[in-house]
Structures are given as structure tokens and as C-alpha cells.
């Protein structure tokens, strides 16, 4: 198992990056956690930290919300995350990670070549984005990147983007964490101690990210998120 100190440092870095991009902490934490813990245990630990990260985003960016997107992403995401979490208990990771990486890179290339265009701003886009991100969040713990890709289609102000992303992720995370626990996945005593320290540290990371975003002009925000989509996509495509 990873020492508590390293997990706390990882939480601080992951929370800052996850809040700033809207992807959540899982994108950074899951690949590292799986080096030290079985996949179900890593999913539970990171899922709980991610859930509190969602709460911090909702608190810090509470001035912005889009209820249509929350419902479109959230309802389909809840059902899909329960399915994904159920599958993760009984199945090994599949090459879907590399497929996801390829999709993210192609989508970023599409955004660069068509700066004024993205996925259509429709209810169907929201439902599909919620279902796909929920499924991947439950199964792999990294659905935030897909949610971010679909949310960029709506070209939201950064406060609305981050609050909406946080609230959608909160609905999905409550579902999947409950499913992991229902499937008898538990944390050892050392991880429970690390978790107790990591939760408040995740707020510090989220707060520092907010301070950074307050100084980032809106016109650069979509580029900032797109760059992280490309980095995550490259990592998934190459290393899985």
C-alpha cells in the first residue's frame, strides 16, 4: 500500500488539477493508486476523495448552474455508473481505456480544426455524455474526461461549467461509491487513516485551483481544458 504521506500529496495535486479542468481527481489518482492497491480498493478510495472534491466544486463555484444539463447528464449518468461499478467488481480492465484515449485526442484535434464548432448543443448530447461518463466512472474511475469533452460542446462560462460538472459528478459518485460498498469492497486501516487526512487536503487543492481560475480569462479556458483532454487522452492511448 502507498504510504499515507504520499497519498495526501497525490490528493493535493490531483484535486488542484481536477478542479481546474473540471475532470475531478480520479484522472490523476487512479493510475497511481492502482500501482499500490487492487483495482476495486483503488476505485473506492479515489471515489470517496472524488466525491468530496465534487462537494468542494459545488461550494466554490455555486454562482453558476445549468439545470437542463444537470438533469440530462445526471439521470443517465446515475444509471450508467451503477452498471459500470457493478461490472468493475467482477471484470478486469479492458482495452476500452485506449479507445477512450483515442477518442479524446481525436476530439481535441476536431476542436482545433473547427474552433467555432463542437458536438451539437442538444439534449441528446447531454444524455449520451452522461451515460458514457457514468459508465466509465463506475468501471474505470475516470469518467470526468469524457464529461469534460461533452460539456465543452456547450461553451459554458467557466463558473457554470465547473459547478455543473461538479454537481453531475456528485450524483454519479454517490451511486458508484454506494455500489462498491454494497459489493463488499472495503479499505484497510492504513487507507482509512490516509482517507481521513486526504479529504480536507482535497479542499485545499480545490481552493488553490479556484484562485488560479479567477485569474484565467474566459477566452483561454476552453483551450486550457482542451490541453488537459489531449494529455489524458495521450496517456490512456499509450499506457492504457
The 8 nearest C-alpha neighbors of each residue, nearest first, counted from 0:
[[1, 35, 36, 2, 190, 189, 34, 32],
 [0, 2, 35, 3, 6, 5, 32, 36],
 [3, 1, 4, 5, 0, 6, 193, 189],
 [2, 4, 193, 6, 5, 7, 1, 190],
 [5, 3, 7, 6, 2, 8, 193, 1],
 [6, 4, 8, 7, 2, 3, 9, 1],
 [5, 7, 9, 3, 4, 8, 10, 2],
 [6, 8, 10, 197, 4, 9, 5, 3],
 [9, 7, 5, 11, 10, 6, 4, 12],
 [8, 10, 6, 12, 7, 11, 13, 5],
 [9, 11, 7, 13, 8, 12, 14, 201],
 [12, 10, 204, 8, 14, 9, 201, 13],
 [13, 11, 9, 15, 14, 10, 16, 8],
 [12, 14, 24, 10, 16, 27, 15, 11],
 [15, 13, 204, 24, 17, 11, 201, 12],
 [14, 16, 204, 208, 205, 12, 18, 13],
 [17, 15, 19, 13, 18, 14, 20, 12],
 [16, 18, 23, 24, 22, 14, 20, 15],
 [17, 19, 21, 15, 20, 205, 16, 23],
 [20, 18, 16, 208, 17, 21, 15, 212],
 [21, 19, 224, 17, 22, 18, 16, 227],
 [20, 22, 18, 161, 17, 23, 19, 164],
 [23, 21, 143, 17, 144, 20, 147, 18],
 [24, 22, 17, 21, 25, 18, 143, 49],
 [23, 25, 17, 13, 14, 49, 26, 27],
 [26, 24, 28, 29, 27, 141, 23, 140],
 [25, 27, 141, 24, 28, 29, 23, 22],
 [28, 26, 25, 13, 24, 29, 30, 31],
 [27, 29, 25, 31, 30, 26, 32, 24],
 [28, 30, 32, 25, 31, 27, 33, 26],
 [31, 29, 33, 32, 28, 27, 34, 26],
 [32, 30, 28, 29, 33, 34, 27, 35],
 [33, 31, 29, 34, 35, 41, 30, 28],
 [32, 34, 36, 35, 31, 30, 38, 41],
 [35, 33, 32, 31, 36, 30, 37, 1],
 [36, 34, 0, 33, 32, 1, 37, 31],
 [35, 37, 33, 41, 0, 32, 34, 40],
 [38, 36, 40, 39, 33, 41, 35, 34],
 [37, 39, 41, 40, 33, 42, 36, 32],
 [40, 38, 42, 41, 37, 43, 88, 184],
 [41, 39, 43, 42, 37, 38, 44, 36],
 [42, 40, 38, 44, 43, 39, 32, 36],
 [41, 43, 39, 45, 40, 46, 44, 140],
 [42, 44, 46, 40, 41, 45, 176, 47],
 [45, 43, 41, 46, 47, 42, 40, 48],
 [44, 46, 48, 42, 47, 43, 49, 41],
 [45, 47, 43, 49, 44, 48, 42, 50],
 [46, 48, 50, 49, 45, 44, 43, 51],
 [49, 47, 45, 51, 50, 46, 198, 52],
 [50, 48, 52, 46, 47, 51, 24, 45],
 [51, 49, 47, 53, 52, 48, 172, 169],
 [50, 52, 54, 53, 48, 49, 55, 47],
 [53, 51, 49, 55, 50, 54, 48, 56],
 [54, 52, 165, 50, 56, 51, 169, 55],
 [53, 55, 51, 57, 52, 56, 58, 50],
 [54, 56, 52, 58, 53, 57, 59, 202],
 [57, 55, 59, 53, 58, 54, 165, 60],
 [56, 58, 54, 162, 61, 55, 60, 59],
 [59, 57, 55, 61, 56, 60, 54, 162],
 [58, 60, 56, 57, 61, 55, 209, 206],
 [61, 59, 162, 62, 57, 158, 58, 56],
 [60, 62, 58, 57, 63, 59, 162, 64],
 [63, 61, 60, 64, 158, 159, 162, 59],
 [62, 64, 159, 158, 61, 162, 60, 65],
 [65, 63, 159, 163, 162, 66, 62, 61],
 [64, 66, 68, 67, 163, 69, 159, 63],
 [65, 67, 69, 68, 70, 64, 163, 71],
 [68, 66, 70, 69, 65, 71, 122, 72],
 [67, 69, 71, 66, 70, 65, 72, 125],
 [70, 68, 66, 73, 72, 67, 71, 167],
 [69, 71, 73, 67, 68, 72, 74, 66],
 [72, 70, 126, 68, 125, 69, 73, 67],
 [73, 71, 129, 125, 126, 69, 70, 76],
 [74, 72, 76, 70, 167, 69, 75, 71],
 [75, 73, 77, 76, 70, 72, 71, 78],
 [74, 76, 130, 129, 78, 77, 73, 72],
 [75, 77, 133, 129, 130, 73, 79, 74],
 [78, 76, 171, 80, 74, 79, 75, 73],
 [77, 79, 81, 75, 76, 80, 82, 74],
 [78, 80, 134, 133, 82, 76, 130, 81],
 [81, 79, 133, 137, 134, 83, 77, 82],
 [82, 80, 84, 78, 79, 83, 175, 174],
 [81, 83, 79, 85, 80, 84, 86, 78],
 [82, 84, 137, 138, 134, 80, 86, 85],
 [85, 83, 137, 87, 138, 81, 86, 82],
 [84, 86, 82, 83, 87, 88, 81, 178],
 [85, 87, 83, 88, 84, 89, 90, 82],
 [88, 86, 138, 84, 90, 89, 85, 83],
 [87, 89, 86, 85, 90, 39, 84, 182],
 [88, 90, 87, 86, 91, 85, 84, 39],
 [91, 89, 87, 86, 88, 92, 93, 138],
 [90, 92, 93, 87, 89, 88, 38, 86],
 [93, 91, 90, 94, 139, 87, 95, 138],
 [92, 94, 95, 91, 96, 90, 97, 239],
 [95, 93, 96, 97, 98, 92, 239, 99],
 [94, 96, 98, 93, 97, 99, 92, 239],
 [97, 95, 99, 94, 239, 98, 235, 100],
 [98, 96, 236, 100, 235, 99, 239, 95],
 [97, 99, 95, 101, 100, 96, 102, 94],
 [98, 100, 96, 102, 97, 101, 95, 103],
 [232, 101, 99, 236, 235, 97, 103, 98],
 [100, 102, 98, 104, 99, 103, 236, 105],
 [103, 101, 99, 105, 100, 104, 106, 98],
 [102, 104, 106, 232, 100, 101, 105, 228],
 [103, 105, 107, 229, 101, 106, 232, 102],
 [106, 104, 108, 102, 107, 103, 109, 101],
 [105, 107, 109, 103, 104, 108, 102, 110],
 [106, 108, 110, 104, 109, 105, 225, 103],
 [109, 107, 105, 111, 106, 110, 112, 104],
 [108, 110, 106, 112, 107, 111, 113, 105],
 [111, 109, 107, 113, 114, 108, 112, 117],
 [112, 110, 108, 114, 109, 113, 107, 106],
 [113, 111, 109, 110, 114, 108, 107, 116],
 [112, 114, 110, 116, 111, 115, 109, 117],
 [115, 113, 110, 111, 116, 112, 117, 109],
 [114, 116, 113, 117, 110, 112, 111, 154],
 [117, 115, 113, 114, 110, 118, 152, 119],
 [118, 116, 152, 110, 119, 115, 113, 151],
 [117, 119, 152, 120, 116, 149, 124, 153],
 [120, 118, 121, 117, 152, 124, 153, 116],
 [121, 119, 153, 152, 118, 124, 122, 125],
 [122, 120, 123, 124, 119, 125, 118, 153],
 [121, 123, 125, 124, 126, 71, 120, 68],
 [124, 122, 126, 121, 125, 127, 71, 128],
 [123, 125, 127, 121, 122, 126, 128, 119],
 [124, 126, 128, 71, 72, 122, 123, 127],
 [127, 125, 71, 123, 129, 72, 128, 124],
 [128, 126, 130, 124, 129, 125, 123, 131],
 [129, 127, 125, 131, 126, 130, 149, 146],
 [128, 130, 72, 76, 126, 132, 75, 127],
 [129, 131, 76, 75, 127, 133, 79, 128],
 [130, 132, 134, 128, 133, 129, 127, 135],
 [131, 133, 142, 135, 129, 145, 146, 134],
 [134, 132, 80, 76, 79, 136, 130, 131],
 [133, 135, 79, 83, 80, 131, 137, 136],
 [134, 136, 142, 138, 132, 139, 137, 133],
 [137, 135, 142, 140, 141, 133, 134, 139],
 [136, 138, 84, 83, 80, 134, 135, 175],
 [137, 139, 83, 87, 135, 84, 136, 140],
 [140, 138, 135, 141, 136, 137, 87, 92],
 [139, 141, 136, 137, 42, 138, 25, 142],
 [142, 140, 136, 26, 139, 25, 143, 135],
 [141, 143, 136, 132, 135, 145, 144, 133],
 [144, 142, 22, 146, 145, 141, 23, 147],
 [143, 145, 147, 22, 146, 142, 148, 228],
 [146, 144, 148, 147, 132, 143, 142, 149],
 [145, 147, 143, 149, 132, 144, 148, 128],
 [146, 148, 144, 150, 145, 149, 143, 151],
 [149, 147, 145, 151, 146, 150, 144, 152],
 [148, 150, 146, 147, 151, 152, 128, 145],
 [151, 149, 147, 152, 148, 153, 146, 160],
 [152, 150, 154, 153, 148, 149, 147, 221],
 [151, 153, 117, 118, 150, 149, 154, 120],
 [152, 154, 151, 155, 120, 150, 149, 119],
 [155, 153, 151, 152, 156, 150, 221, 160],
 [156, 154, 160, 153, 159, 157, 151, 150],
 [157, 155, 159, 158, 160, 154, 217, 63],
 [156, 158, 160, 159, 161, 155, 217, 220],
 [159, 157, 63, 161, 160, 156, 60, 162],
 [160, 158, 63, 64, 162, 156, 157, 161],
 [161, 159, 157, 163, 155, 158, 162, 164],
 [160, 162, 164, 158, 21, 163, 159, 165],
 [163, 161, 165, 57, 60, 159, 164, 160],
 [162, 164, 166, 160, 165, 64, 161, 159],
 [163, 165, 161, 167, 162, 166, 160, 168],
 [166, 164, 53, 162, 168, 163, 56, 167],
 [165, 167, 169, 163, 168, 164, 162, 57],
 [168, 166, 73, 164, 170, 169, 165, 69],
 [167, 169, 171, 165, 166, 170, 172, 164],
 [170, 168, 166, 172, 53, 167, 171, 50],
 [171, 169, 167, 168, 173, 172, 73, 77],
 [170, 172, 77, 168, 174, 169, 173, 76],
 [173, 171, 169, 175, 174, 170, 50, 176],
 [172, 174, 176, 170, 171, 175, 177, 169],
 [175, 173, 172, 171, 177, 176, 81, 77],
 [174, 176, 178, 172, 177, 81, 84, 137],
 [177, 175, 179, 178, 173, 174, 172, 46],
 [176, 178, 180, 174, 175, 179, 181, 173],
 [177, 179, 181, 175, 176, 180, 182, 84],
 [178, 180, 182, 176, 181, 177, 184, 175],
 [181, 179, 183, 177, 184, 182, 178, 176],
 [180, 182, 178, 183, 179, 177, 184, 176],
 [181, 183, 179, 180, 184, 178, 88, 85],
 [184, 182, 180, 181, 185, 179, 178, 88],
 [183, 185, 180, 179, 182, 40, 39, 186],
 [186, 184, 183, 187, 40, 180, 43, 179],
 [187, 185, 190, 191, 40, 188, 184, 44],
 [188, 186, 190, 189, 191, 185, 192, 40],
 [187, 189, 191, 190, 192, 186, 193, 185],
 [190, 188, 192, 191, 187, 193, 3, 186],
 [189, 191, 193, 192, 187, 188, 186, 194],
 [190, 192, 194, 188, 193, 189, 186, 187],
 [193, 191, 195, 189, 190, 194, 188, 196],
 [194, 192, 3, 190, 196, 191, 195, 197],
 [193, 195, 197, 191, 192, 196, 190, 198],
 [194, 196, 192, 193, 197, 198, 191, 199],
 [197, 195, 193, 194, 198, 199, 200, 192],
 [196, 198, 194, 200, 7, 195, 199, 193],
 [197, 199, 201, 200, 196, 195, 48, 194],
 [200, 198, 202, 201, 197, 196, 203, 195],
 [201, 199, 197, 203, 202, 198, 11, 204],
 [200, 202, 204, 198, 199, 14, 203, 11],
 [203, 201, 205, 199, 200, 204, 206, 55],
 [204, 202, 206, 200, 201, 205, 207, 199],
 [203, 205, 15, 14, 11, 201, 207, 202],
 [204, 206, 202, 208, 15, 203, 207, 18],
 [205, 207, 209, 203, 208, 204, 202, 210],
 [208, 206, 210, 204, 209, 205, 203, 211],
 [209, 207, 15, 211, 205, 19, 206, 210],
 [210, 208, 212, 206, 211, 207, 213, 205],
 [209, 211, 207, 213, 208, 212, 206, 214],
 [212, 210, 208, 209, 213, 214, 207, 215],
 [213, 211, 215, 209, 214, 210, 208, 19],
 [212, 214, 210, 211, 215, 209, 216, 208],
 [215, 213, 212, 211, 216, 210, 209, 217],
 [214, 216, 212, 213, 217, 211, 220, 219],
 [217, 215, 218, 219, 214, 220, 213, 212],
 [216, 218, 220, 219, 215, 157, 156, 221],
 [219, 217, 216, 220, 221, 222, 215, 156],
 [220, 218, 222, 217, 216, 221, 223, 215],
 [219, 221, 223, 217, 222, 218, 224, 216],
 [220, 222, 224, 223, 219, 225, 218, 151],
 [223, 221, 225, 219, 220, 224, 226, 218],
 [224, 222, 220, 226, 221, 225, 219, 227],
 [223, 225, 221, 227, 20, 226, 222, 228],
 [226, 224, 222, 228, 227, 223, 221, 107],
 [227, 225, 229, 223, 228, 224, 222, 230],
 [226, 228, 230, 229, 224, 225, 231, 223],
 [229, 227, 225, 231, 226, 230, 232, 103],
 [228, 230, 232, 226, 104, 227, 231, 233],
 [231, 229, 227, 233, 232, 228, 234, 226],
 [230, 232, 234, 228, 233, 229, 227, 235],
 [100, 231, 233, 229, 103, 235, 104, 230],
 [234, 232, 236, 230, 231, 235, 100, 229],
 [233, 235, 231, 237, 232, 236, 238, 230],
 [236, 234, 239, 100, 232, 97, 238, 233],
 [235, 237, 97, 100, 233, 234, 239, 101],
 [238, 236, 234, 235, 239, 233, 97, 100],
 [239, 237, 235, 234, 236, 97, 233, 96],
 [238, 235, 97, 96, 236, 237, 234, 94]]
